[in-house]
Amino acid sequence: MELFEKLREIRRAEGLTQVQLCESTGINLSTWKSYELQRRKEVSSLELLKITMHPQFKKYTLWLMCDETALECGQVSPV
């Protein structure tokens, strides 16, 4: 799964709109849309940190970065 697809899956799994996710993480809405619509192929490390360090999304870090889960550590996949 491509990174833009993973970002979309995380947002959907949490039941958030793009606006809600951006408001909670501080990611610019137009930036987020460009990721989900695959207008930007690369995701900035700053934006990845905003997702992986956010308490609501921290559980997806291992899956987002390495495509792995570790249930014993609370690291899950949204799909």
TIVEX-604167 format. One record per residue: residue number from 1; residue in three letters; x, z, y of N, C-alpha, C in turn. Coordinates in steps of 0.1 Angstrom, whole numbers, always signed. Each point is the difference from the previous one (the first is absolute). Layout:
r nr = NUM rest = ALA neast = X nup = Z nnorth = Y caeast = X caup = Z canorth = Y ceast = X cup = Z cnorth = Y
...
This chain:
r nr = 1 rest = MET neast = +9 nup = +0 nnorth = -12 caeast = -9 caup = +0 canorth = +12 ceast = +9 cup = +0 cnorth = +12
r nr = 2 rest = GLU neast = -3 nup = -8 nnorth = +10 caeast = +7 caup = -1 canorth = +12 ceast = -2 cup = +12 cnorth = +9
r nr = 3 rest = LEU neast = +9 nup = +3 nnorth = +9 caeast = -1 caup = +12 canorth = +8 ceast = -13 cup = -1 cnorth = +9
r nr = 4 rest = PHE neast = -3 nup = -11 nnorth = +5 caeast = -12 caup = -1 canorth = +9 ceast = -13 cup = +4 cnorth = -9
r nr = 5 rest = GLU neast = +0 nup = -4 nnorth = -12 caeast = -11 caup = +3 canorth = -9 ceast = -1 cup = +15 cnorth = -3
r nr = 6 rest = LYS neast = +12 nup = +6 nnorth = -2 caeast = +1 caup = +15 canorth = -2 ceast = -6 cup = +7 cnorth = +12
r nr = 7 rest = LEU neast = +4 nup = -4 nnorth = +12 caeast = -4 caup = +7 canorth = +12 ceast = -16 cup = -1 cnorth = +1
r nr = 8 rest = ARG neast = -5 nup = -11 nnorth = -3 caeast = -15 caup = -2 canorth = +0 ceast = -6 cup = +9 cnorth = -11
r nr = 9 rest = GLU neast = +5 nup = +1 nnorth = -11 caeast = -5 caup = +8 canorth = -11 ceast = +0 cup = +14 cnorth = +3
r nr = 10 rest = ILE neast = +10 nup = +5 nnorth = +7 caeast = +1 caup = +14 canorth = +4 ceast = -11 cup = +3 cnorth = +10
r nr = 11 rest = ARG neast = -2 nup = -9 nnorth = +9 caeast = -10 caup = +3 canorth = +10 ceast = -14 cup = +0 cnorth = -6
r nr = 12 rest = ARG neast = -2 nup = -10 nnorth = -9 caeast = -14 caup = -1 canorth = -7 ceast = -2 cup = +12 cnorth = -9
r nr = 13 rest = ALA neast = +10 nup = +4 nnorth = -7 caeast = -1 caup = +12 canorth = -9 ceast = -4 cup = +12 cnorth = +7
r nr = 14 rest = GLU neast = +4 nup = +1 nnorth = +13 caeast = -3 caup = +12 canorth = +8 ceast = -13 cup = -2 cnorth = +7
r nr = 15 rest = GLY neast = -6 nup = -11 nnorth = -1 caeast = -13 caup = -3 canorth = +7 ceast = +1 cup = -1 cnorth = +15
r nr = 16 rest = LEU neast = +11 nup = -5 nnorth = +5 caeast = +2 caup = +0 canorth = +14 ceast = -1 cup = -15 cnorth = +5
r nr = 17 rest = THR neast = -5 nup = -1 nnorth = +12 caeast = +1 caup = -13 canorth = +7 ceast = +14 cup = -1 cnorth = +5
r nr = 18 rest = GLN neast = +3 nup = -12 nnorth = +5 caeast = +13 caup = -2 canorth = +6 ceast = +2 cup = +8 cnorth = +12
r nr = 19 rest = VAL neast = -10 nup = +1 nnorth = +8 caeast = +0 caup = +9 canorth = +12 ceast = +3 cup = +14 cnorth = -3
r nr = 20 rest = GLN neast = -7 nup = +5 nnorth = -10 caeast = +2 caup = +14 canorth = -4 ceast = +14 cup = +3 cnorth = -5
r nr = 21 rest = LEU neast = +5 nup = -9 nnorth = -8 caeast = +14 caup = +2 canorth = -5 ceast = +10 cup = +0 cnorth = +11
r nr = 22 rest = CYS neast = -2 nup = -10 nnorth = +9 caeast = +9 caup = -1 canorth = +12 ceast = +0 cup = +12 cnorth = +9
r nr = 23 rest = GLU neast = -12 nup = +5 nnorth = +2 caeast = -2 caup = +12 canorth = +8 ceast = +7 cup = +12 cnorth = -6
r nr = 24 rest = SER neast = -1 nup = +2 nnorth = -13 caeast = +6 caup = +11 canorth = -7 ceast = +15 cup = -1 cnorth = -1
r nr = 25 rest = THR neast = +6 nup = -12 nnorth = -1 caeast = +14 caup = -1 canorth = -2 ceast = +8 cup = -4 cnorth = +12
r nr = 26 rest = GLY neast = -7 nup = -5 nnorth = +11 caeast = +7 caup = -4 canorth = +12 ceast = +5 cup = -14 cnorth = -1
r nr = 27 rest = ILE neast = -4 nup = -8 nnorth = -11 caeast = +4 caup = -14 canorth = -1 ceast = -9 cup = -8 cnorth = +9
r nr = 28 rest = ASN neast = +6 nup = -9 nnorth = +7 caeast = -7 caup = -9 canorth = +9 ceast = -10 cup = -9 cnorth = -8
r nr = 29 rest = LEU neast = -13 nup = -1 nnorth = +4 caeast = -10 caup = -7 canorth = -8 ceast = +4 cup = -15 cnorth = -2
r nr = 30 rest = SER neast = +5 nup = -6 nnorth = +10 caeast = +4 caup = -14 canorth = -2 ceast = +12 cup = -2 cnorth = -10
r nr = 31 rest = THR neast = +8 nup = +10 nnorth = +0 caeast = +11 caup = +0 canorth = -10 ceast = -5 cup = +1 cnorth = -14
r nr = 32 rest = TRP neast = -9 nup = +10 nnorth = -1 caeast = -6 caup = +2 canorth = -14 ceast = -8 cup = -13 cnorth = -4
r nr = 33 rest = LYS neast = -8 nup = -6 nnorth = +9 caeast = -7 caup = -12 canorth = -4 ceast = +10 cup = -11 cnorth = -4
r nr = 34 rest = SER neast = +11 nup = -1 nnorth = +7 caeast = +9 caup = -10 canorth = -4 ceast = +6 cup = +2 cnorth = -14
r nr = 35 rest = TYR neast = +2 nup = +13 nnorth = -4 caeast = +4 caup = +2 canorth = -13 ceast = -10 cup = -4 cnorth = -10
r nr = 36 rest = GLU neast = -13 nup = +5 nnorth = +2 caeast = -10 caup = -3 canorth = -10 ceast = -4 cup = -14 cnorth = -1
r nr = 37 rest = LEU neast = +2 nup = -8 nnorth = +11 caeast = -3 caup = -14 canorth = +0 ceast = +12 cup = -8 cnorth = -4
r nr = 38 rest = GLN neast = +11 nup = +6 nnorth = -3 caeast = +12 caup = -6 canorth = -4 ceast = +6 cup = -9 cnorth = +11
r nr = 39 rest = ARG neast = -2 nup = +3 nnorth = +12 caeast = +6 caup = -7 canorth = +11 ceast = +15 cup = +4 cnorth = +2
r nr = 40 rest = ARG neast = +2 nup = +13 nnorth = -4 caeast = +14 caup = +5 canorth = +0 ceast = +4 cup = +2 cnorth = -15
r nr = 41 rest = LYS neast = +11 nup = -5 nnorth = -3 caeast = +4 caup = +1 canorth = -14 ceast = +8 cup = +13 cnorth = -2
r nr = 42 rest = GLU neast = +6 nup = +5 nnorth = +10 caeast = +8 caup = +13 canorth = -1 ceast = -7 cup = +11 cnorth = +8
r nr = 43 rest = VAL neast = +0 nup = +12 nnorth = -7 caeast = -6 caup = +12 canorth = +6 ceast = +12 cup = +8 cnorth = +6
r nr = 44 rest = SER neast = -2 nup = +4 nnorth = +12 caeast = +11 caup = +8 canorth = +6 ceast = +2 cup = +13 cnorth = -7
r nr = 45 rest = SER neast = +12 nup = +5 nnorth = +0 caeast = +3 caup = +13 canorth = -7 ceast = -8 cup = +11 cnorth = +8
r nr = 46 rest = LEU neast = -1 nup = -1 nnorth = +13 caeast = -7 caup = +10 canorth = +8 ceast = -15 cup = +1 cnorth = -5
r nr = 47 rest = GLU neast = -6 nup = -11 nnorth = -2 caeast = -14 caup = +0 canorth = -4 ceast = -1 cup = +5 cnorth = -15
r nr = 48 rest = LEU neast = +9 nup = -3 nnorth = -8 caeast = +0 caup = +6 canorth = -14 ceast = +1 cup = +15 cnorth = +1
r nr = 49 rest = LEU neast = +9 nup = +5 nnorth = +8 caeast = +1 caup = +14 canorth = +2 ceast = -13 cup = +7 cnorth = +5
r nr = 50 rest = LYS neast = -7 nup = -7 nnorth = +8 caeast = -12 caup = +5 canorth = +6 ceast = -11 cup = +2 cnorth = -12
r nr = 51 rest = ILE neast = +1 nup = -9 nnorth = -9 caeast = -9 caup = +1 canorth = -12 ceast = +5 cup = +10 cnorth = -10
r nr = 52 rest = THR neast = +13 nup = -1 nnorth = -4 caeast = +5 caup = +9 canorth = -10 ceast = +1 cup = +14 cnorth = +4
r nr = 53 rest = MET neast = +2 nup = +3 nnorth = +13 caeast = +1 caup = +14 canorth = +4 ceast = -13 cup = +6 cnorth = +4
r nr = 54 rest = HIS neast = -11 nup = -8 nnorth = +1 caeast = -13 caup = +5 canorth = +3 ceast = -6 cup = +8 cnorth = -12
r nr = 55 rest = PRO neast = -5 nup = +12 nnorth = +2 caeast = -5 caup = +8 canorth = -11 ceast = -10 cup = -7 cnorth = -9
r nr = 56 rest = GLN neast = -9 nup = -8 nnorth = +6 caeast = -10 caup = -6 canorth = -7 ceast = +5 cup = -11 cnorth = -9
r nr = 57 rest = PHE neast = +11 nup = -6 nnorth = +3 caeast = +5 caup = -12 canorth = -7 ceast = +13 cup = +3 cnorth = -8
r nr = 58 rest = LYS neast = +6 nup = +12 nnorth = +2 caeast = +12 caup = +3 canorth = -7 ceast = +0 cup = -2 cnorth = -15
r nr = 59 rest = LYS neast = -12 nup = +2 nnorth = -6 caeast = -1 caup = -1 canorth = -14 ceast = +2 cup = -14 cnorth = -5
r nr = 60 rest = TYR neast = +0 nup = -10 nnorth = +8 caeast = +2 caup = -14 canorth = -4 ceast = +15 cup = -5 cnorth = +2
r nr = 61 rest = THR neast = +9 nup = +9 nnorth = +5 caeast = +13 caup = -4 canorth = +4 ceast = +8 cup = -7 cnorth = -11
r nr = 62 rest = LEU neast = +0 nup = +6 nnorth = -12 caeast = +8 caup = -5 canorth = -11 ceast = -6 cup = -14 cnorth = -4
r nr = 63 rest = TRP neast = -13 nup = -1 nnorth = -1 caeast = -6 caup = -12 canorth = -3 ceast = +2 cup = -11 cnorth = +10
r nr = 64 rest = LEU neast = -1 nup = +4 nnorth = +13 caeast = +2 caup = -10 canorth = +11 ceast = +15 cup = -5 cnorth = +0
r nr = 65 rest = MET neast = +9 nup = +9 nnorth = -2 caeast = +14 caup = -4 canorth = +1 ceast = +6 cup = -6 cnorth = -13
r nr = 66 rest = CYS neast = -4 nup = +6 nnorth = -12 caeast = +7 caup = -4 canorth = -12 ceast = -10 cup = -5 cnorth = -11
r nr = 67 rest = ASP neast = -13 nup = -1 nnorth = +3 caeast = -10 caup = -5 canorth = -9 ceast = +0 cup = +9 cnorth = -13
r nr = 68 rest = GLU neast = +1 nup = +13 nnorth = +2 caeast = +0 caup = +10 canorth = -10 ceast = -9 cup = +12 cnorth = +4
r nr = 69 rest = THR neast = -4 nup = +7 nnorth = -10 caeast = -8 caup = +12 canorth = +2 ceast = +7 cup = +12 cnorth = -7
r nr = 70 rest = ALA neast = -3 nup = +12 nnorth = +4 caeast = +5 caup = +12 canorth = -7 ceast = -11 cup = +11 cnorth = +2
r nr = 71 rest = LEU neast = -10 nup = -1 nnorth = -9 caeast = -11 caup = +9 canorth = +1 ceast = +4 cup = +14 cnorth = +1
r nr = 72 rest = GLU neast = +10 nup = +4 nnorth = -7 caeast = +5 caup = +14 canorth = +0 ceast = +5 cup = +5 cnorth = +14
r nr = 73 rest = CYS neast = +3 nup = -10 nnorth = +8 caeast = +5 caup = +3 canorth = +14 ceast = -11 cup = -3 cnorth = +10
r nr = 74 rest = GLY neast = -12 nup = -4 nnorth = -4 caeast = -10 caup = -4 canorth = +9 ceast = +1 cup = -14 cnorth = +6
r nr = 75 rest = GLN neast = +9 nup = -8 nnorth = -6 caeast = +2 caup = -14 canorth = +5 ceast = -9 cup = -9 cnorth = -8
r nr = 76 rest = VAL neast = -10 nup = -6 nnorth = +7 caeast = -10 caup = -8 canorth = -7 ceast = -1 cup = -14 cnorth = +6
r nr = 77 rest = SER neast = -7 nup = -8 nnorth = -7 caeast = -3 caup = -14 canorth = +5 ceast = -15 cup = +0 cnorth = +5
r nr = 78 rest = PRO neast = -3 nup = -7 nnorth = +10 caeast = -14 caup = -1 canorth = +5 ceast = -9 cup = -9 cnorth = -9
r nr = 79 rest = VAL neast = +7 nup = -8 nnorth = -9 caeast = -8 caup = -9 canorth = -8 ceast = +0 cup = +4 cnorth = -15
